[in-house]
Amino acid sequence: MRTRLGGCFWFVIPMTTFPVHAPAVSGWRAILRSVAALLLGYAILMAGNGLFTTLTALRLIGSGLSTPLTGLVQSLYYVGFFAGTFACSVLIRQVGHHRAFAVMAATITCVALAQSLAFDPWLWAICRLLTGMALVGIFMVMESWLNGCAANHLRGQVMSVYMITGYLGVSAGQWLLNLPLPASGSLFSLVGILFALSAIPVTLTTPGVHLAVSANLGETVWRLFATLRRIGRLAPVGLAATLVAGALNGAFYTMIPVFFAGQGYGEADIARFMGLSMLAALSLQWPMGRLSDRLDRRLLLTRLCLAIGAISLLIAVLGTQSGLLWLILCYVSVTFTLYGLASAIVNDVMPAELRIDVSSVLLLAFAAGGVGGPLLVSLFMAGLGPAGYFYCSAVLSLGLLLAVVNRRRPAPSA
């Protein structure tokens, strides 16, 4: 069913009537109809975020800040990501998913425009903090909604569509970096336009049923702590994988431009690579989703960790030799499937009524990894040079492999 909204939107925006606690939808067509407008808004927003993140990194590099200070400013995004999880969980429960999406889109629009006013490390640090707080709300809306719509046998594929949509958006945002705009702050204005535009397809849909539960901050903290304990008991491997995924993803977005700058690449080259890397990031999402719905997800996780570690060590050893860019694209295509797999592992064992809490806890874990990742990578790079980025990645991925293998090992008999 489609809803006529007037103007030019009625033919692209379906009626979305699935609350998070609705029964899982079993068919692909029904799922896509229920979330098409949400995915459209998400794609536009992620295009803005892709441009915003790389533009911020390049401006920080050009300002002459040290690598550790650049990593510190960028890591505040994930501090905001972590703190925003609590507030956004309350907001979604009180006003519903559509309104929460609109509030977050408006917030990051203001932040992008604020960064265009002047360069100051402290101002930009606050902006990164607020950006993280707003975007975590967007991710919570997306992930709790999608996991609520998908049955277990389709969950890996549904999450892969979500990841593909995000990476397509981020990739599109990278190519916008080279637009010949007249003023230095024009790109930040373009970011603001994309963020504001993303709210249109979501808010013009017919709202779904709002959650009946209203929560204050104290109750939310208690619920999230209880959910964290439950996930730690039922799916510790998925929780650990989410932490590492946050560290690797956070380090990539914030520190890979620093890595390439250290290798002598200019802004235009870095922008082109970031666009290609996001295309590489989506290349294995669907195959990995299909595999995870057919094989033991934990066994697949061990193979994934081994692949990330091996590629990371190979890149670190090769240094600036030919073929480096292709190896890094391979690294991206494998590494960026980790979060979707971890999310599926956790959601398989959690009840449907806890979707928002589960999404919140996973995003908290992802944010915790995202805070530590850029800082840890920057320290490796300060001591080992640009190759330190991939030595750090190898340490993280192989450490996760050991944790997963140890967890799978049968307990000794009494």
BELSUL-V471907 format. One record per residue. N is the residue number from 0. RES is the residue in one small letter. PHI is phi as a letter, one per 40 degrees, with the letter a starting at -180 (999 if undefined). OMEGA is omega in whole degrees, 0 to 359 (* if undefined). D_CENTER is the distance of its C-alpha to the mean C-alpha in whole Angstrom. Layout:
N&RES&PHI&OMEGA&D_CENTER  N&RES&PHI&OMEGA&D_CENTER
//
This chain:
0&m&999&177&31  1&r&b&180&30  2&t&b&179&30  3&r&c&185&32  4&l&b&183&31  5&g&g&178&33  6&g&g&186&33  7&c&b&187&31  8&f&c&191&28  9&w&c&186&30  10&f&c&181&29  11&v&b&185&25  12&i&b&181&24  13&p&c&175&25  14&m&c&181&26  15&t&b&185&23  16&t&b&182&25  17&f&c&171&23  18&p&c&182&22  19&v&c&184&20  20&h&c&177&23  21&a&c&177&25  22&p&d&181&26  23&a&c&179&23  24&v&c&188&24  25&s&c&184&26  26&g&b&181&26  27&w&c&183&23  28&r&c&180&25  29&a&c&179&25  30&i&c&182&21  31&l&c&176&21  32&r&c&185&23  33&s&c&185&22  34&v&b&185&18  35&a&c&181&19  36&a&c&178&19  37&l&c&179&16  38&l&c&177&14  39&l&c&178&16  40&g&c&180&15  41&y&c&180&12  42&a&c&179&12  43&i&c&181&14  44&l&c&181&12  45&m&c&173&9  46&a&c&177&13  47&g&c&181&14  48&n&c&177&10  49&g&c&176&11  50&l&c&183&14  51&f&c&184&14  52&t&c&181&12  53&t&c&178&15  54&l&c&178&17  55&t&c&180&17  56&a&c&182&17  57&l&c&179&20  58&r&c&177&22  59&l&c&178&21  60&i&c&182&23  61&g&c&181&26  62&s&c&180&27  63&g&g&177&28  64&l&c&177&26  65&s&c&180&26  66&t&c&178&23  67&p&c&180&23  68&l&c&175&23  69&t&c&178&20  70&g&c&180&18  71&l&c&179&19  72&v&c&182&18  73&q&c&182&15  74&s&c&178&14  75&l&c&171&15  76&y&d&182&12  77&y&c&170&11  78&v&c&175&14  79&g&c&177&14  80&f&d&180&10  81&f&c&183&13  82&a&c&183&16  83&g&c&181&14  84&t&d&182&13  85&f&c&182&17  86&a&c&183&18  87&c&c&176&16  88&s&c&177&17  89&v&c&183&20  90&l&c&181&20  91&i&c&181&19  92&r&c&185&22  93&q&c&185&24  94&v&b&179&23  95&g&g&188&21  96&h&c&183&18  97&h&c&182&19  98&r&c&179&21  99&a&c&178&18  100&f&d&181&16  101&a&c&179&18  102&v&c&181&19  103&m&c&178&15  104&a&c&178&16  105&a&c&181&19  106&t&c&183&18  107&i&c&172&16  108&t&c&179&18  109&c&c&181&21  110&v&c&180&19  111&a&c&179&18  112&l&c&178&22  113&a&c&180&23  114&q&c&180&22  115&s&c&185&24  116&l&c&183&27  117&a&a&173&27  118&f&c&173&26  119&d&a&184&26  120&p&d&181&24  121&w&c&176&24  122&l&c&181&23  123&w&c&176&20  124&a&c&178&19  125&i&c&179&20  126&c&c&178&18  127&r&c&177&15  128&l&c&182&15  129&l&c&177&16  130&t&c&178&13  131&g&c&179&11  132&m&c&181&13  133&a&c&185&13  134&l&c&178&9  135&v&c&175&9  136&g&c&177&11  137&i&c&181&10  138&f&c&178&7  139&m&c&176&10  140&v&d&183&13  141&m&c&189&11  142&e&c&178&10  143&s&c&179&14  144&w&c&183&15  145&l&c&179&15  146&n&c&176&16  147&g&c&182&19  148&c&c&190&20  149&a&b&170&19  150&a&c&184&22  151&n&d&185&22  152&h&c&177&23  153&l&b&190&20  154&r&c&180&17  155&g&c&180&16  156&q&c&177&17  157&v&c&178&15  158&m&c&178&12  159&s&c&176&12  160&v&c&177&13  161&y&c&180&10  162&m&c&179&8  163&i&c&179&11  164&t&d&180&11  165&g&c&183&8  166&y&c&174&9  167&l&c&179&13  168&g&c&180&12  169&v&c&179&10  170&s&c&178&13  171&a&c&180&16  172&g&c&180&15  173&q&c&182&16  174&w&c&178&19  175&l&c&184&20  176&l&c&184&20  177&n&c&177&24  178&l&c&181&25  179&p&c&181&29  180&l&c&190&28  181&p&c&186&31  182&a&b&183&30  183&s&c&180&28  184&g&c&185&26  185&s&c&180&25  186&l&c&176&22  187&f&c&176&21  188&s&c&177&23  189&l&c&175&21  190&v&d&179&18  191&g&c&178&19  192&i&c&181&21  193&l&c&179&18  194&f&c&180&16  195&a&c&181&19  196&l&c&183&20  197&s&c&182&17  198&a&c&187&18  199&i&c&182&21  200&p&c&180&21  201&v&c&185&19  202&t&c&179&22  203&l&c&176&25  204&t&c&174&24  205&t&c&184&27  206&p&d&172&25  207&g&c&179&24  208&v&c&180&26  209&h&c&177&25  210&l&c&182&24  211&a&c&185&28  212&v&c&172&27  213&s&b&186&26  214&a&b&171&25  215&n&c&186&26  216&l&c&180&24  217&g&c&179&26  218&e&c&180&26  219&t&c&179&22  220&v&d&180&22  221&w&c&180&25  222&r&c&181&23  223&l&c&178&20  224&f&c&179&22  225&a&c&179&24  226&t&c&177&21  227&l&c&178&20  228&r&c&181&23  229&r&c&177&23  230&i&c&178&20  231&g&c&179&21  232&r&c&187&25  233&l&c&184&23  234&a&a&181&20  235&p&c&179&20  236&v&c&178&19  237&g&c&179&16  238&l&c&178&15  239&a&c&179&16  240&a&c&177&14  241&t&c&176&11  242&l&d&181&12  243&v&c&177&13  244&a&d&177&9  245&g&c&180&8  246&a&c&182&11  247&l&c&179&11  248&n&c&180&7  249&g&c&179&9  250&a&c&182&12  251&f&c&184&11  252&y&c&187&10  253&t&c&188&13  254&m&b&179&15  255&i&c&173&16  256&p&c&177&18  257&v&c&177&20  258&f&d&182&21  259&f&c&175&22  260&a&c&177&24  261&g&c&177&25  262&q&c&176&26  263&g&g&180&28  264&y&c&178&26  265&g&c&183&26  266&e&c&183&23  267&a&c&179&24  268&d&c&180&24  269&i&c&179&20  270&a&c&179&19  271&r&c&179&20  272&f&c&181&19  273&m&c&176&15  274&g&c&178&16  275&l&c&183&17  276&s&c&178&15  277&m&c&172&12  278&l&c&176&15  279&a&c&182&15  280&a&c&181&12  281&l&c&188&12  282&s&c&182&16  283&l&b&183&16  284&q&c&182&13  285&w&c&176&16  286&p&d&180&19  287&m&c&177&17  288&g&c&179&16  289&r&c&179&20  290&l&c&184&21  291&s&c&176&19  292&d&c&183&21  293&r&b&182&24  294&l&b&173&24  295&d&c&185&24  296&r&c&181&20  297&r&c&176&21  298&l&c&177&23  299&l&c&179&21  300&l&c&179&18  301&t&c&179&21  302&r&c&180&22  303&l&c&178&18  304&c&c&180&19  305&l&c&180&22  306&a&c&180&21  307&i&c&180&18  308&g&c&182&21  309&a&c&181&23  310&i&c&180&22  311&s&c&179&21  312&l&c&179&24  313&l&c&179&26  314&i&c&181&24  315&a&c&181&25  316&v&c&182&28  317&l&c&180&29  318&g&g&184&28  319&t&c&183&29  320&q&c&180&31  321&s&c&182&30  322&g&g&183&28  323&l&c&183&25  324&l&c&180&23  325&w&c&177&23  326&l&c&179&22  327&i&c&176&19  328&l&c&175&18  329&c&c&178&19  330&y&d&181&17  331&v&c&184&14  332&s&c&180&14  333&v&c&187&15  334&t&c&187&12  335&f&c&171&9  336&t&c&188&11  337&l&c&184&11  338&y&c&179&8  339&g&c&179&10  340&l&c&179&13  341&a&c&180&13  342&s&c&180&12  343&a&c&178&15  344&i&d&182&17  345&v&c&185&17  346&n&c&177&17  347&d&c&187&20  348&v&b&182&22  349&m&b&181&21  350&p&c&186&23  351&a&c&184&22  352&e&c&180&23  353&l&b&186&20  354&r&d&181&17  355&i&c&180&16  356&d&c&179&17  357&v&c&178&16  358&s&c&179&12  359&s&c&181&13  360&v&c&179&14  361&l&c&178&11  362&l&c&174&9  363&l&c&179&12  364&a&c&178&12  365&f&c&180&8  366&a&c&178&9  367&a&c&175&13  368&g&c&180&12  369&g&c&177&10  370&v&c&183&13  371&g&c&185&15  372&g&d&180&14  373&p&c&180&15  374&l&c&180&18  375&l&c&179&19  376&v&c&180&18  377&s&c&177&20  378&l&c&176&23  379&f&c&181&23  380&m&c&178&23  381&a&c&182&26  382&g&c&187&28  383&l&b&184&28  384&g&g&182&27  385&p&d&180&24  386&a&c&178&24  387&g&d&177&23  388&y&d&187&20  389&f&c&171&20  390&y&c&178&23  391&c&c&179&20  392&s&c&179&17  393&a&c&179&20  394&v&c&182&21  395&l&c&184&18  396&s&c&179&18  397&l&c&173&22  398&g&c&176&22  399&l&c&178&19  400&l&d&179&22  401&l&c&180&25  402&a&c&181&23  403&v&c&180&22  404&v&c&179&26  405&n&c&179&28  406&r&c&181&26  407&r&c&183&27  408&r&c&181&31  409&p&c&178&33  410&a&c&180&35  411&p&c&180&38  412&s&c&182&41  413&a&c&*&43
//
